[in-house]
Amino acid sequence: MSQDPVTTSRPMAARSDHAQKSSAEPAIPERLTSNAMKVLEFVVKDMPPHYFGTEKQEFIAKKLESLDDKAVAVLRMFYERILARMRELEASDIDLGSFGTRGEIWFRVHGNKLPQRDLPELKSPFSDVLVQALVMPRQRQTLIDRRSLDFSYHVEENGERFRYRGTAYFDLDAVGMNMRAITAIIRPYGSYNFHPNITNVVNLKNTKEGLILVTGITGSGKSTTLDAIIDANNNSVDAHIIIIGAPIEYVHTPVRSVIRHREVGRDVMSFKDGTVQALRQDPDIVVIGEMRDPETIMSALEITDSGHKVFSTLHTSSAVESIDRIIGEVPPIEQDRVRNRLADVLKVVISQKLVPTVDRKRVLAKEVLIVTPSVRAAIKNGNISEIYQMITEGSALGMLTMEQDLYRLFKSNVISIDEAINYANNKKRLRQLINKQIS
C-alpha cells in the first residue's frame, strides 16, 4: 500500500514545452483538488504564525496523525494524480516544496528540469504537509530529527506497480523533496554491449569473488546498470543475493536465486550493519547500494576479502577517481592497508554518464576498467595516475575510457561535438581524438 501526500491548487498559464497538458482536461480532477485543499487547510489552519523550522514541522506531524483514514486517502489520491502526470510525460524526477521551487511542481523530462504549470501551486506550509504526508509517523520523526530522510514509495494502478525513491530534506526551514521514478522494466544486460571479459567478471557463474563498482554522478543510471547485472545473475546461477539499499529501488523477483532486499532504516540500521550481518546469512552476492562512508568501505572490503562477490556504487565520474575516492575516504594511517586490500579484491570499475543526444533524449556513455596485474601493481604502488593510460591501451581486453566512448557516440552522430566535450573527463584527450578524425 502507498504512503501519503498533499497539494494546493491554482491553474496557471500553459506553456509550449513539456509543462503544457496535451488536452483541455485538467491534469488533476477539480473535485479531487478541491477536496485535497480542504484537508490541507485543516492541517495548517491553527498553526501559530511564529512557528518555523522544527516547530512548524512538528506541528504538521501531529496534525497529520489526527486525520482520519478518509482524509489521508484524499491526499494520497491527489498526489498519485501528480505521479500519473509524471508518467504521462515520461519524466524521471519530481521536485516540490520550499522556497527554491517558487511554489511550483517541477519534472525532469529527458534531462531538463521544467515547472509544470498545469499542476497546482504548492507553497509552504502546504508543501510541507504534502511531503510529510508521504511517509509514516516514525519516518516523519526521523526527518525532523535528522533534517533529511530517504524513503521508498509505491503506487498500484490497474494491476501495475510503480515504485519511486524519495528524498525529503529541510531547506530554509521548509521541507523540499525530490522523488525519482524507478523503472518497472529492467534494461537487458545484453543491451550494454559489454566485452565478454566484463561479463565473465560480473557473472557469478564465471567469477565467484571480487568487488565490482558502478560509478557516476546522481542521475547517471548507476542503479539501472546494477539492476541489469543482478538480473543477469538471477537468471543464470543458483545462488543467494542480498541487496542493501537506501532505499530499495527495483524489487527483483527470484528466478534461480534467493534474493533478499534490506532497506536501510527499515530492515537494517545502516549499510555497515547490513554488510556485517550479510556475512552470517550465507550470501553468494552482496549488493551495497552505496559506499558512502569509511565504515561501509571497510566492511565492503572485509566481506570481499572473505571470498564473496560484492557490487556497489560510488558518486564518482571516472575509474581513476573511484580508486582515489576509496583510498582517500579512510584516515592516512589506514591508506596503505586499504590500497593493498583494494588492489587485491577490485575486479572491474564501470563509470557512466547520461549524455543529451541530438534528438533531445539521453544516451549512456561509459568508462570501463578491468583490474589487470599492471593495474593492480599501480594501485599498490600509489601510481594511480598511470591507470588512465592503461585503460586507453586496453581496448582488446574490454577497457574503454570515457573519452573513447564519447568519441564513438559523436562519430556515430548520436551526440553533438559540444556535448561530447562538455561530458568528457579529459577534454584535451577528446579534442585530440576529434582532431585526429578531422585531419
TITI-343345 format. One record per residue: x, y, z of N, C-alpha, C in turn; residue in one letter. Coordinates in pm, whole numbers, padded with zeros to 5 digits, always signed. Layout:
XYZXYZXYZa ...
***
This chain:
+00084-00120+00000+00000+00000+00000+00087+00124+00000m +00049+00229-00073+00129+00350-00082+00120+00430+00046s +00206+00531+00055+00201+00621+00169+00131+00749+00123q +00146+00865+00185+00052+00973+00161+00110+01108+00128d +00022+01209+00074+00065+01343+00040-00043+01452+00034p -00009+01571-00023-00100+01684-00028-00053+01792-00124v -00143+01881-00169-00104+01984-00265-00205+02097-00274t -00161+02213-00323-00251+02325-00333-00285+02357-00477t -00389+02434-00497-00447+02439-00629-00443+02577-00690s -00408+02580-00820-00408+02706-00890-00377+02681-01035r -00475+02686-01127-00443+02668-01267-00355+02782-01312p -00253+02753-01391-00163+02857-01438-00160+02858-01589m -00099+02961-01644-00091+02972-01789-00016+02855-01847a -00065+02804-01960+00001+02692-02025+00128+02739-02093a +00218+02643-02124+00340+02677-02196+00358+02577-02308r +00449+02607-02399+00460+02528-02521+00550+02407-02508s +00618+02392-02393+00710+02280-02377+00643+02170-02297d +00724+02088-02228+00671+01974-02154+00579+02015-02039h +00579+02144-02003+00495+02187-01894+00349+02198-01933a +00317+02185-02062+00180+02201-02106+00108+02068-02120q -00016+02066-02074-00101+01947-02089-00145+01937-02234k -00151+01814-02287-00180+01795-02428-00328+01814-02461s -00416+01817-02362-00558+01837-02388-00612+01939-02290s -00739+01978-02310-00801+02079-02224-00836+02021-02087a -00838+01892-02076-00872+01827-01949-00766+01857-01845e -00804+01899-01721-00703+01930-01619-00624+01806-01581p -00499+01828-01541-00412+01717-01503-00466+01645-01380a -00534+01720-01292-00594+01662-01172-00741+01705-01169i -00834+01612-01152-00976+01649-01147-01000+01761-01045p -01083+01858-01083-01105+01974-00997-01165+01935-00862e -01252+01837-00862-01313+01796-00735-01210+01736-00641r -01117+01657-00696-01012+01599-00613-00922+01709-00558l -00889+01807-00642-00807+01919-00596-00877+01995-00484t -01006+02020-00502-01082+02093-00402-01086+02017-00268s -01110+01887-00274-01115+01808-00151-00979+01803-00082n -00873+01790-00163-00738+01788-00105-00705+01922-00038a -00750+02032-00100-00724+02163-00042-00793+02180+00093m -00911+02123+00106-00982+02132+00235-00903+02061+00345k -00846+01945+00310-00765+01872+00408-00640+01952+00442v -00576+02006+00338-00456+02087+00360-00483+02203+00455l -00590+02273+00427-00623+02390+00508-00654+02351+00651e -00718+02234+00670-00745+02187+00806-00616+02163+00882f -00516+02106+00815-00389+02074+00882-00318+02200+00929v -00320+02307+00849-00236+02423+00880-00313+02539+00943v -00447+02528+00953-00525+02648+00988-00494+02702+01128k -00459+02616+01223-00435+02661+01360-00286+02676+01393d -00202+02672+01291-00058+02682+01317-00023+02824+01365m +00042+02837+01481+00083+02970+01527+00175+03038+01424p +00153+03165+01396+00230+03233+01291+00379+03244+01323p +00417+03234+01449+00558+03247+01484+00633+03114+01475h +00567+03004+01438+00634+02875+01425+00717+02873+01296y +00836+02818+01308+00919+02795+01189+01012+02678+01218f +01079+02629+01115+01175+02521+01133+01112+02397+01193g +01179+02340+01293+01132+02215+01351+00998+02231+01420t +00970+02350+01481+00841+02369+01546+00727+02357+01445e +00747+02416+01327+00643+02409+01224+00623+02265+01177k +00734+02193+01156+00724+02056+01107+00664+01962+01213q +00696+01986+01341+00637+01904+01448+00487+01929+01459e +00445+02053+01440+00302+02086+01442+00229+02011+01331f +00286+02015+01210+00225+01946+01096+00218+01796+01121i +00326+01740+01176+00329+01595+01202+00217+01555+01297a +00195+01632+01403+00090+01599+01499-00048+01610+01436k -00068+01713+01354-00199+01729+01290-00226+01615+01191k -00123+01574+01119-00140+01463+01024-00182+01336+01096l -00128+01313+01213-00162+01193+01288-00307+01196+01336e -00367+01315+01341-00507+01326+01386-00607+01306+01273s -00559+01299+01147-00650+01283+01033-00710+01143+01032l -00837+01133+00986-00895+01001+00971-00852+00940+00838d -00887+00815+00819-00841+00742+00701-00893+00803+00571d -01016+00856+00573-01072+00914+00452-00994+01037+00407k -00956+01120+00503-00879+01241+00470-00744+01204+00413a -00678+01106+00474-00549+01060+00423-00564+01004+00282v -00673+00930+00257-00697+00872+00126-00711+00980+00019a -00774+01092+00054-00789+01204-00040-00651+01259-00077v -00567+01277+00022-00433+01329-00003-00352+01234-00089l -00366+01106-00064-00292+01008-00145-00339+01009-00290r -00470+01011-00309-00522+01014-00446-00475+01139-00520m -00472+01251-00448-00429+01376-00509-00284+01366-00557f -00197+01320-00467-00055+01311-00505-00033+01208-00615y -00107+01101-00611-00087+00997-00711-00134+01041-00850e -00222+01143-00856-00254+01202-00986-00134+01282-01039r -00059+01343-00949+00063+01413-00991+00163+01312-01047i +00176+01198-00979+00267+01094-01028+00219+01037-01162l +00087+01028-01179+00034+00980-01307+00071+01076-01420a +00063+01205-01391+00104+01306-01490+00253+01292-01521r +00331+01264-01419+00474+01242-01436+00500+01126-01532m +00424+01018-01516+00442+00903-01604+00399+00935-01747r +00293+01016-01762+00248+01053-01897+00358+01125-01974e +00436+01207-01904+00542+01284-01969+00675+01209-01974l +00676+01087-01921+00799+01007-01914+00909+01082-01838e +00868+01152-01733+00963+01226-01651+01036+01131-01556a +01159+01163-01525+01238+01078-01436+01228+01123-01291s +01205+01253-01267+01208+01308-01131+01099+01412-01113d +01058+01428-00988+00969+01537-00948+01035+01613-00834i +01028+01745-00836+01077+01829-00727+00965+01920-00682d +00948+01933-00552+00847+02025-00499+00887+02068-00360l +00824+02178-00315+00842+02225-00179+00955+02324-00162g +00945+02403-00058+01043+02502-00014+01055+02619-00111s +01137+02714-00075+01148+02841-00148+01198+02823-00291f +01290+02727-00311+01359+02716-00439+01275+02674-00557g +01154+02623-00534+01069+02581-00645+00969+02689-00688t +00970+02803-00620+00873+02910-00646+00731+02865-00622r +00713+02760-00544+00580+02709-00517+00523+02626-00630g +00607+02592-00730+00561+02511-00842+00611+02367-00828e +00550+02279-00904+00593+02139-00912+00676+02124-01039i +00793+02068-01025+00888+02057-01137+00910+01910-01173w +00921+01881-01303+00957+01748-01352+01089+01758-01429f +01168+01649-01423+01283+01639-01514+01240+01548-01629r +01237+01607-01749+01194+01536-01869+01310+01532-01968v +01360+01410-01996+01475+01391-02085+01592+01483-02046h +01615+01492-01916+01731+01566-01867+01705+01710-01830g +01592+01768-01873+01563+01909-01846+01462+01923-01732n +01493+02010-01636+01404+02034-01522+01309+02148-01558k +01176+02119-01557+01077+02215-01603+00961+02227-01505l +00913+02351-01480+00793+02368-01395+00669+02322-01470p +00580+02255-01399+00459+02201-01461+00342+02294-01430q +00313+02382-01522+00217+02488-01492+00072+02448-01513r +00051+02322-01550-00087+02273-01550-00117+02198-01420d -00021+02199-01328-00041+02138-01196-00060+02247-01092l -00121+02216-00978-00148+02318-00877-00021+02378-00818p -00035+02500-00772+00073+02564-00697+00083+02498-00560e +00204+02492-00507+00225+02423-00380+00333+02493-00300l +00292+02595-00224+00386+02670-00143+00385+02621+00001k +00493+02652+00073+00498+02620+00216+00394+02708+00288s +00321+02654+00388+00340+02525+00454+00266+02408+00389p +00189+02435+00280+00116+02325+00218+00209+02219+00162f +00321+02263+00105+00417+02165+00052+00478+02083+00165s +00497+02144+00284+00549+02070+00398+00451+01959+00439d +00322+01991+00434+00220+01892+00467+00225+01778+00367v +00236+01813+00238+00240+01710+00134+00355+01613+00156l +00473+01669+00176+00591+01583+00192+00578+01495+00316v +00537+01553+00426+00522+01474+00548+00414+01367+00534q +00310+01397+00457+00202+01302+00441+00242+01181+00357a +00354+01190+00287+00402+01078+00207+00462+00966+00291l +00497+00996+00416+00572+00900+00495+00496+00865+00623v +00546+00763+00691+00483+00715+00814+00530+00798+00934m +00457+00793+01046+00492+00876+01162+00638+00862+01207p +00688+00742+01210+00826+00724+01255+00925+00789+01157r +00892+00782+01028+00978+00847+00929+00971+00998+00941q +00852+01051+00974+00841+01196+00995+00935+01241+01107r +00940+01161+01212+01027+01197+01324+01173+01194+01283q +01208+01096+01201+01346+01090+01150+01377+01213+01067t +01284+01255+00982+01303+01376+00901+01325+01497+00990l +01246+01510+01095+01259+01624+01186+01390+01619+01264i +01427+01500+01309+01548+01486+01390+01675+01504+01307d +01677+01446+01188+01799+01445+01106+01799+01548+00994r +01685+01614+00975+01668+01716+00869+01676+01656+00730r +01670+01525+00719+01675+01458+00589+01619+01317+00603s +01558+01268+00496+01501+01133+00501+01500+01073+00361l +01553+00953+00347+01541+00875+00224+01430+00772+00245d +01343+00757+00148+01232+00663+00164+01186+00613+00027f +01113+00503+00030+01055+00448-00092+00904+00469-00091s +00846+00471-00208+00703+00497-00223+00653+00416-00341y +00533+00362-00332+00483+00287-00447+00334+00311-00467h +00293+00293-00591+00154+00312-00632+00112+00188-00711v -00007+00139-00683-00063+00030-00763-00182+00084-00841e -00178+00065-00972-00281+00120-01059-00308+00024-01173e -00434-00018-01187-00475-00109-01294-00387-00234-01300n -00356-00288-01183-00278-00410-01177-00129-00389-01193g -00085-00265-01214+00058-00236-01228+00110-00172-01100e +00236-00195-01072+00300-00140-00953+00411-00044-00997r +00404+00079-00949+00504+00181-00983+00578+00219-00855f +00711+00215-00862+00794+00244-00745+00872+00373-00765r +00895+00442-00651+00965+00570-00653+01063+00576-00536y +01170+00649-00556+01268+00673-00450+01260+00819-00410r +01228+00845-00283+01211+00982-00237+01322+01027-00145g +01353+01155-00150+01445+01219-00056+01381+01349-00011t +01352+01359+00118+01295+01481+00176+01401+01546+00263a +01403+01680+00267+01510+01750+00339+01466+01891+00374y +01525+01945+00481+01496+02081+00522+01566+02180+00427f +01499+02290+00398+01553+02394+00309+01494+02527+00356d +01576+02610+00421+01531+02738+00475+01405+02722+00560l +01411+02627+00652+01304+02600+00749+01181+02534+00690d +01178+02513+00560+01070+02439+00496+01123+02302+00456a +01037+02220+00396+01078+02087+00353+01065+02078+00201v +01173+02039+00136+01171+02013-00007+01180+01863-00031g +01146+01824-00152+01151+01680-00182+01185+01658-00328m +01268+01558-00352+01287+01501-00486+01237+01358-00481n +01166+01318-00586+01124+01180-00597+01157+01131-00737m +01224+01019-00744+01267+00964-00873+01189+00838-00906r +01146+00830-01030+01075+00710-01077+01175+00596-01095a +01138+00480-01046+01221+00361-01062+01162+00281-01177i +01245+00254-01276+01195+00183-01393+01132+00050-01354t +01018+00021-01413+00947-00103-01381+01000-00220-01463a +01081-00190-01563+01136-00294-01651+01288-00284-01647i +01353-00395-01621+01500-00396-01618+01554-00389-01759i +01650-00304-01780+01717-00299-01910+01796-00428-01930r +01781-00494-02042+01852-00621-02063+02004-00601-02054p +02068-00693-01985+02214-00683-01971+02282-00678-02108y +02231-00755-02203+02293-00760-02335+02293-00627-02407g +02202-00536-02371+02194-00407-02439+02312-00316-02406s +02389-00350-02303+02506-00268-02266+02627-00295-02356y +02623-00406-02428+02734-00441-02519+02869-00446-02447n +02869-00502-02327+02995-00517-02256+03080-00625-02324f +03210-00608-02316+03306-00706-02366+03286-00837-02289h +03308-00953-02353+03296-01082-02283+03379-01090-02155p +03493-01022-02150+03573-01022-02027+03497-00960-01910n +03419-00854-01939+03339-00790-01833+03230-00885-01787i +03164-00949-01880+03058-01044-01847+03111-01159-01762t +03229-01206-01794+03291-01314-01714+03313-01271-01570n +03349-01143-01551+03379-01096-01416+03252-01071-01337v +03149-01011-01398+03030-00972-01322+02935-01089-01296v +02952-01200-01368+02862-01313-01351+02921-01415-01254n +02845-01450-01154+02891-01544-01051+02926-01680-01110l +02865-01716-01221+02892-01845-01285+03039-01858-01324k +03102-01744-01356+03241-01745-01404+03341-01697-01300n +03299-01602-01215+03390-01545-01115+03317-01539-00982t +03368-01609-00883+03297-01627-00756+03321-01516-00655k +03423-01434-00675+03455-01333-00574+03498-01203-00642e +03520-01102-00560+03571-00975-00611+03474-00860-00594g +03527-00738-00604+03450-00614-00590+03429-00552-00727l +03305-00525-00762+03270-00460-00889+03199-00330-00855i +03248-00218-00909+03192-00087-00881+03123-00030-01004l +03006+00028-00983+02938+00106-01087+02930+00248-01034v +02992+00343-01105+03004+00478-01052+02947+00581-01149t +02921+00700-01094+02867+00809-01173+02798+00909-01082g +02770+01026-01135+02702+01126-01056+02555+01085-01038i +02484+01157-00951+02342+01130-00933+02268+01143-01065t +02183+01045-01095+02105+01050-01217+02177+00997-01340g +02287+00927-01321+02364+00876-01435+02327+00733-01472s +02230+00676-01402+02185+00541-01437+02260+00429-01370g +02329+00458-01260+02405+00354-01188+02315+00240-01143k +02202+00275-01082+02111+00173-01030+02056+00086-01142s +02029+00147-01257+01976+00071-01370+02078-00032-01418t +02203+00009-01428+02309-00084-01469+02326-00195-01366t +02327-00158-01239+02344-00257-01133+02229-00357-01133l +02107-00308-01155+01992-00398-01161+02002-00494-01279d +02054-00446-01392+02071-00534-01509+02171-00645-01479a +02278-00613-01405+02377-00713-01369+02319-00814-01269i +02244-00762-01170+02179-00852-01074+02082-00946-01145i +02005-00890-01238+01907-00970-01311+01975-01079-01393d +02089-01046-01454+02163-01146-01532+02208-01261-01443a +02253-01229-01322+02291-01335-01227+02170-01414-01180n +02062-01345-01149+01939-01408-01102+01886-01510-01202n +01907-01485-01329+01856-01573-01434+01955-01679-01479n +02075-01679-01421+02176-01772-01472+02244-01857-01367s +02231-01823-01237+02301-01900-01134+02207-01933-01018v +02235-02045-00953+02161-02086-00833+02238-02031-00713d +02187-01923-00654+02267-01852-00554+02177-01777-00457a +02241-01707-00362+02173-01621-00265+02227-01480-00282h +02139-01386-00317+02177-01247-00341+02114-01160-00234i +02196-01080-00166+02147-00987-00063+02170-00845-00114i +02062-00767-00120+02069-00629-00166+02041-00537-00049i +02135-00446-00020+02121-00348+00087+02111-00211+00022i +01997-00143+00039+01975-00016-00031+01917+00090+00059g +01935+00216+00018+01880+00329+00093+01819+00431-00003a +01693+00410-00045+01609+00295-00013+01626+00186-00118p +01552+00077-00101+01544-00025-00204+01468+00034-00322i +01521+00017-00442+01454+00071-00560+01380-00043-00633e +01444-00104-00730+01378-00212-00802+01374-00338-00714y +01259-00402-00709+01244-00527-00633+01251-00644-00731v +01354-00725-00717+01377-00836-00809+01292-00957-00769h +01229-01018-00868+01156-01142-00845+01253-01260-00853t +01262-01343-00750+01356-01456-00756+01327-01548-00874p +01431-01584-00947+01420-01676-01059+01500-01801-01026v +01631-01792-01038+01716-01904-00997+01786-01877-00864r +01776-01754-00816+01844-01716-00693+01744-01673-00586s +01781-01697-00460+01711-01636-00347+01757-01490-00342v +01664-01396-00335+01703-01255-00333+01641-01188-00211i +01725-01131-00126+01681-01056-00008+01698-00907-00036r +01596-00829+00001+01602-00683-00013+01597-00622+00126h +01704-00553+00168+01711-00497+00302+01727-00345+00291r +01623-00273+00330+01625-00127+00318+01681-00065+00444e +01779+00026+00426+01841+00094+00539+01737+00183+00607v +01728+00172+00740+01631+00247+00817+01498+00176+00832g +01481+00067+00758+01355-00007+00763+01379-00153+00801r +01474-00216+00733+01507-00357+00761+01642-00372+00829d +01725-00269+00819+01858-00272+00879+01896-00127+00909v +01978-00105+01010+02002+00032+01056+02098+00111+00968m +02194+00043+00903+02293+00115+00822+02352+00021+00718s +02421+00079+00618+02491-00003+00519+02594-00091+00589f +02665-00033+00685+02768-00110+00755+02706-00230+00826k +02596-00207+00900+02531-00317+00971+02484-00424+00874d +02423-00381+00763+02375-00477+00665+02486-00560+00605g +02601-00495+00582+02715-00566+00524+02773-00666+00622t +02789-00626+00748+02842-00717+00851+02746-00833+00873v +02617-00803+00881+02518-00908+00904+02512-01006+00787q +02538-00957+00667+02532-01044+00548+02631-01160+00558a +02742-01139+00627+02841-01246+00642+02782-01369+00710l +02678-01348+00792+02617-01459+00865+02492-01514+00795r +02464-01465+00673+02340-01502+00605+02365-01588+00480q +02484-01645+00471+02519-01737+00363+02495-01677+00224d +02554-01559+00194+02533-01499+00063+02636-01548-00039p +02599-01542-00165+02696-01556-00274+02731-01420-00332d +02630-01333-00337+02649-01196-00388+02590-01099-00286i +02664-00994-00254+02614-00887-00168+02618-00757-00249v +02504-00690-00255+02495-00562-00327+02480-00452-00222v +02577-00362-00217+02576-00250-00123+02540-00126-00204i +02422-00070-00174+02371+00039-00256+02469+00151-00280g +02546+00188-00179+02644+00296-00195+02752+00284-00089e +02877+00299-00130+02989+00303-00035+03011+00450+00000m +02935+00498+00100+02929+00641+00124+03011+00688+00243r +03072+00597+00319+03150+00639+00436+03259+00536+00462d +03362+00574+00541+03474+00483+00567+03431+00349+00626p +03330+00350+00714+03287+00225+00776+03230+00128+00673e +03149+00179+00581+03092+00093+00477+03200+00044+00382t +03294+00132+00349+03405+00092+00261+03484-00022+00323i +03520-00008+00451+03598-00112+00517+03518-00242+00528m +03387-00230+00553+03304-00350+00561+03294-00419+00426s +03284-00340+00319+03277-00397+00184+03407-00471+00149a +03520-00412+00186+03648-00477+00159+03661-00605+00241l +03610-00601+00365+03619-00718+00452+03537-00834+00397e +03413-00807+00353+03329-00915+00303+03381-00967+00170i +03444-00880+00089+03505-00927-00036+03628-01011-00006t +03705-00968+00094+03823-01044+00138+03785-01186+00179d +03663-01202+00231+03621-01333+00280+03578-01427+00169s +03590-01380+00043+03562-01468-00070+03427-01451-00133g +03357-01340-00104+03227-01316-00163+03237-01220-00282h +03131-01219-00360+03121-01126-00473+03039-01005-00426k +03094-00887-00442+03031-00765-00391+03016-00664-00504v +02896-00607-00515+02871-00497-00608+02836-00373-00526f +02883-00257-00572+02848-00133-00503+02860-00016-00598s +02821+00104-00549+02829+00225-00631+02905+00333-00557t +02954+00429-00635+03019+00549-00582+02976+00668-00666l +02972+00786-00604+02941+00908-00679+03071+00967-00733h +03127+00901-00832+03248+00949-00898+03229+00940-01049t +03306+01019-01123+03284+01029-01268+03387+00954-01352s +03483+00888-01288+03581+00811-01365+03634+00697-01280s +03696+00601-01345+03751+00485-01274+03866+00527-01183a +03952+00615-01234+04067+00660-01154+04019+00736-01031v +03920+00824-01049+03866+00899-00937+03803+00805-00833e +03744+00695-00879+03682+00599-00788+03785+00537-00695s +03899+00499-00752+04006+00440-00671+04060+00543-00571i +04082+00665-00620+04130+00772-00531+04030+00798-00419d +03900+00797-00452+03798+00827-00352+03798+00724-00240r +03805+00596-00276+03803+00490-00174+03923+00503-00081i +04039+00523-00138+04161+00535-00056+04156+00661+00028i +04108+00772-00032+04104+00899+00038+04000+00909+00147g +03902+00818+00148+03796+00822+00248+03842+00772+00385e +03951+00698+00390+03996+00644+00518+04111+00729+00572v +04135+00726+00702+04243+00805+00762+04379+00769+00699p +04472+00866+00693+04603+00842+00632+04675+00719+00686p +04659+00694+00814+04729+00581+00874+04677+00447+00819i +04554+00447+00766+04494+00324+00713+04510+00311+00562e +04558+00414+00494+04552+00417+00348+04638+00312+00280q +04756+00284+00332+04840+00181+00270+04772+00044+00277d +04710+00014+00392+04643-00114+00407+04522-00123+00314r +04445-00015+00305+04329-00014+00217+04371-00023+00071v +04479+00045+00036+04529+00041-00103+04563-00103-00143r +04630-00174-00054+04668-00312-00085+04546-00404-00091n +04452-00386+00002+04331-00470+00001+04248-00442-00123r +04235-00314-00158+04157-00277-00276+04218-00336-00402l +04350-00330-00412+04418-00385-00530+04393-00536-00542a +04384-00604-00430+04365-00749-00431+04223-00790-00467d +04122-00708-00428+03983-00752-00447+03911-00685-00563v +03955-00566-00604+03884-00492-00709+03899-00565-00843l +03788-00585-00912+03788-00656-01040+03755-00565-01158k +03649-00484-01143+03601-00401-01254+03545-00271-01197v +03567-00160-01270+03500-00033-01240+03431+00013-01368v +03301+00036-01359+03224+00090-01471+03177+00229-01429i +03225+00332-01497+03183+00470-01469+03096+00517-01585s +02988+00584-01554+02896+00618-01663+02832+00755-01649q +02784+00806-01763+02714+00934-01769+02599+00919-01869k +02492+00996-01847+02383+01003-01944+02397+01136-02018l +02421+01127-02148+02456+01244-02228+02339+01281-02320v +02303+01411-02327+02196+01454-02418+02231+01422-02564p +02133+01369-02636+02154+01332-02776+02105+01444-02868t +02133+01429-02996+02091+01531-03093+01939+01533-03108v +01871+01424-03073+01725+01422-03081+01660+01448-02945d +01736+01513-02854+01687+01562-02725+01647+01450-02629r +01710+01337-02642+01695+01231-02544+01829+01216-02472k +01856+01101-02414+01985+01080-02347+02038+00942-02380r +02170+00931-02386+02234+00805-02419+02344+00778-02317v +02369+00650-02292+02471+00611-02195+02610+00617-02255l +02700+00687-02187+02843+00684-02220+02914+00624-02099a +03010+00535-02124+03070+00465-02011+03222+00454-02024k +03283+00438-01908+03426+00408-01898+03438+00275-01825e +03525+00188-01872+03537+00055-01814+03683+00024-01783v +03708-00011-01659+03843-00052-01614+03837-00197-01569l +03926-00278-01623+03946-00415-01573+04078-00415-01497i +04075-00471-01378+04197-00469-01295+04287-00584-01339v +04383-00550-01423+04485-00644-01470+04602-00643-01371t +04698-00733-01386+04816-00728-01298+04885-00592-01298p +04891-00526-01415+04954-00393-01422+04875-00290-01344s +04743-00295-01356+04660-00201-01281+04673-00229-01132v +04674-00356-01096+04687-00393-00954+04818-00339-00897r +04925-00351-00972+05056-00301-00926+05053-00149-00912a +04986-00081-01005+04979+00066-00999+04903+00110-00874a +04796+00038-00838+04721+00073-00717+04808+00051-00593i +04875-00063-00586+04956-00094-00468+05073+00003-00452k +05129+00048-00563+05246+00137-00558+05207+00284-00552n +05076+00312-00551+05033+00451-00543+05045+00527-00674g +05060+00455-00786+05074+00521-00916+04938+00525-00989n +04841+00582-00922+04704+00581-00975+04696+00656-01108i +04777+00761-01123+04771+00844-01244+04808+00765-01370s +04876+00652-01355+04915+00573-01472+04798+00489-01526e +04693+00476-01449+04586+00383-01486+04509+00431-01608i +04492+00563-01623+04416+00614-01738+04478+00567-01869y +04611+00573-01877+04678+00528-02000+04660+00378-02021q +04657+00302-01910+04633+00158-01921+04494+00129-01977m +04395+00210-01936+04260+00194-01991+04261+00227-02140i +04327+00335-02176+04335+00378-02316+04390+00267-02405t +04489+00195-02355+04556+00093-02436+04496-00047-02416e +04387-00057-02337+04334-00189-02302+04207-00228-02375g +04182-00171-02492+04056-00199-02563+04042-00347-02599s +04151-00413-02627+04144-00556-02663+04094-00641-02547a +04112-00591-02424+04067-00663-02305+03924-00625-02265l +03872-00519-02329+03738-00472-02295+03738-00341-02220g +03856-00278-02207+03864-00150-02138+03828-00036-02234m +03783+00075-02174+03733+00187-02253+03736+00312-02168l +03795+00420-02222+03789+00548-02149+03659+00620-02183t +03620+00712-02096+03500+00792-02122+03517+00868-02253m +03637+00917-02278+03663+00996-02399+03649+00910-02525e +03694+00787-02518+03680+00697-02634+03533+00668-02663q +03453+00652-02557+03312+00623-02579+03237+00747-02628d +03270+00864-02573+03208+00988-02621+03245+01014-02767l +03369+00984-02803+03411+00999-02942+03332+00905-03033y +03308+00782-02987+03228+00687-03065+03087+00740-03088r +03027+00796-02983+02891+00849-02995+02887+00970-03087l +02989+01055-03079+02997+01171-03168+03015+01128-03313f +03105+01033-03333+03134+00985-03468+03011+00920-03530k +02923+00861-03447+02801+00797-03495+02685+00896-03508s +02713+01025-03484+02611+01131-03493+02499+01115-03390n +02531+01051-03278+02432+01036-03170+02432+01159-03080v +02551+01215-03055+02564+01335-02973+02642+01440-03051i +02628+01565-03010+02699+01675-03076+02842+01686-03023s +02924+01757-03095+03062+01778-03051+03066+01855-02920i +02972+01951-02904+02970+02031-02780+02935+01945-02660d +02839+01856-02676+02802+01769-02563+02913+01669-02534e +02980+01620-02638+03092+01528-02617+03200+01593-02532a +03235+01715-02567+03340+01786-02492+03291+01821-02352i +03165+01861-02342+03108+01900-02214+03113+01786-02113n +03088+01663-02158+03080+01549-02067+03213+01474-02053y +03315+01515-02122+03445+01447-02114+03512+01476-01980a +03578+01376-01924+03661+01399-01806+03794+01462-01845n +03848+01417-01957+03975+01466-02010+03947+01534-02144n +03913+01663-02138+03869+01734-02259+03982+01745-02362k +04105+01757-02315+04219+01765-02406+04232+01637-02487k +04216+01524-02421+04227+01395-02491+04114+01378-02591r +03992+01420-02556+03881+01408-02650+03904+01496-02773l +03953+01617-02753+03981+01704-02867+04086+01644-02958r +04183+01575-02898+04284+01508-02980+04221+01400-03066q +04128+01323-03009+04060+01219-03087+03978+01280-03202l +03910+01389-03173+03828+01453-03276+03914+01515-03385i +04020+01583-03344+04110+01646-03443+04179+01543-03530n +04206+01428-03473+04269+01321-03550+04175+01274-03660k +04045+01269-03630+03948+01229-03732+03939+01335-03842q +03934+01464-03802+03921+01571-03899+04042+01578-03992i +04161+01558-03933+04282+01566-04015+04299+01442-04102s 
***
